[in-house]
Amino acid sequence: MKTLKDLNIENKKVLLRCDFNVPLKDGEITDDTRIVSSLKTIKYIMDKNAKLIIFSHLGRVKEEADLEANNLLPVAKRLEELLGKEVIFSETTRGLEEKIDNMNYGDILLVQNTRYEDLDGKKESGNDPELGAYWASLGDVFVNDAFGTLHRAHASNVGIASHMEGKSCFGFLVEEELTALQVLDNPERPFMVVLGGAKVADKIGLIDNLAKKADKIIIGGGMSYTFLKAMDKNIGKSLLDEESIDFCKEVLSKYNDKIVLPIDAAVTNEYTEDEEYRVKDIDDLTDDEMGLDIGPKTVELFNNTLSEAKTVIWNGPLGVYEFEKYRKGTEEVLLGLVDNNIKTILGGGDVVAAASACNLKDKVYHACTGGGATLEYLEGKVLPGIDCIK
Ligand code: AMP
């Protein structure tokens, strides 16, 4: 992996792709985590006396009306506050040459939302060759620190990098994420996978790729009910992904020895937090009941199994963690991993949110940030944003 420390950026014009896709409400940033987490890379480049030119997307731009709502100016202001230094802002994505010529070394320029280019024939998202070549022509080297877009071939990542052979690298954020994910290429064994969340259909690629590598596959959450249905159990009104039953049957027969499923559940009659729940063995569910969390016997079973693991990848919560009372299963299994000091990677999306809600996110080995990018990496796909820099 080629990282910032492998590239000479001293006194260079550095093009940096960040992920500043922050949530905004009425033009105000409501969560600046993404900007804050980019500071390490930005400060490192600033310290090298470079001219720093930053690109990022923000939201989606499909029509004129989307322009104002997705203007990157608030990000420039916030970045300026965080750095205690002026950030020059370009209202446009073109005509940047003069602005860059006028910069002093050590200055920072933030370019308008790269997706403004999508208004004219999806030039950014479609990786328009002319656009990538134009942006690449503005700098000497390219640093990609936008993990969440590595699975996309856009002009501002793959487009620029394709003109910067030998002059591109990853920033510290991407380096950190990839270093953690690469643990899974050759994991210390026993290697176990924990799967939860809602739909099996969303995770078919992931299951296909990880099941063959794993020593154990622990399945909870909404998705476990489609597996249980595939075993002809009565799952009542629990979440069912009917179209994936055959896939589940296949997985069950292929990996029978590896799979661990819930043996009890917290059940209720309605999908609401207001009703009391009962704990029932998985064979005892009635037609009008639904399982919204794993039960205590399952927690014990999962924790005993996982206590043998050396490496764990976990995707998807084991219950409806948005309701506090159905967060318990996820929390107790997470706690077991943390207490046993097991190298655990939370693979994106909702399990990271669940771990945050339990105040355990910072206690695991790594919590991935990029939803789609992480999922595609775990599916074993080649990510265009990685491939063009490797
Ligand atoms: P995913 O995005 O596939 O990881 O799914 C996350 C969603 O799965 C969350 O919104 C959870 O509420 C949901 N979920 C987890 N367990 C269950 C369950 N037993 N029944 C219904 N939904 C569930």
Residues whose N, C-alpha, C, O or C-beta is under 5 A from the ligand:
A	BS01	AMP	G196 G197 A198 K199 G221 G222 L239 G291 L292 D293 G316 P317 L318 G319 V320 Y321 D350
